[in-house]
Amino acid sequence: MQPHTSAAALETAAARELAQPQFKLMYSKVEAAEMLSVSVRTLENLIASKQLIVRRVGKRVLIPYQSLVQFCRGDHSTGKVY
């Protein structure tokens, strides 16, 4: 026998699900620069110096979310310590 679920409880659960942020797996250069609070040119320099890992899909350059997290944590291997 299933417990009775009220309409209010279902609405609350749906609202909670919608309120949770949805993360993409990969971001464009503009989006990634915005997330890091740097300019696109600075982001391109980070990519060129291999401090950020990118994936190329056709002509698009996408930055994986995990690459952004690793950069922010300092898990990248550039040999530089800030």
VENVENZI-V824995 format. One record per residue. PHI is phi in degrees with one decimal (999 if undefined). PSI is psi in whole degrees, -180 to 180 (* if undefined). BURIAL is I if it has 24 or more other C-alpha atoms within 12 Angstrom, else O. Layout:
BEGIN
PHI:PSI:BURIAL / PHI:PSI:BURIAL
END
This chain:
BEGIN
999:126:O / -85.5:142:O / -68.7:148:O / -74.6:128:O / -109.6:125:O / -76.1:160:O / -63.9:-36:O / -64.7:-40:O / -66.5:-39:O / -66.1:-41:O / -64.3:-40:O / -64.1:-43:O / -64.1:-41:O / -65.8:-41:O / -65.2:-40:O / -63.2:-41:O / -65.1:-39:O / -71.7:-29:O / -75.9:-22:O / -71.3:134:O / -66.2:141:O / -103.4:119:O / -96.9:141:O / -87.9:158:O / -77.3:-33:O / -137.4:150:I / -126.1:151:I / -71.5:169:I / -61.0:-41:I / -63.7:-46:O / -64.2:-43:O / -65.2:-41:I / -61.9:-41:I / -64.3:-41:O / -64.2:-36:O / -88.3:-5:I / 59.3:44:O / -130.1:168:O / -77.5:164:O / -62.7:-38:O / -62.4:-42:O / -63.3:-40:O / -61.7:-42:I / -62.7:-37:I / -65.3:-39:O / -64.4:-39:I / -66.8:-45:I / -62.9:-35:O / -88.1:9:O / 61.8:28:O / -83.6:-18:I / -125.0:134:I / -86.4:136:I / -124.4:161:I / -123.1:135:O / -103.0:128:O / -123.4:100:O / 64.7:-125:O / -90.9:-9:O / -80.4:144:O / -111.1:119:O / -118.0:142:I / -109.3:120:I / -63.9:145:I / -55.0:-43:I / -62.1:-34:O / -64.3:-39:I / -66.3:-41:I / -64.1:-46:O / -61.7:-40:O / -62.0:-46:I / -65.9:-33:O / -76.6:-21:O / 88.0:19:O / -79.2:-3:O / -78.2:154:O / -107.6:79:O / -104.1:-13:O / 84.4:-7:O / -93.6:139:O / -119.8:125:O / -102.2:*:O
END
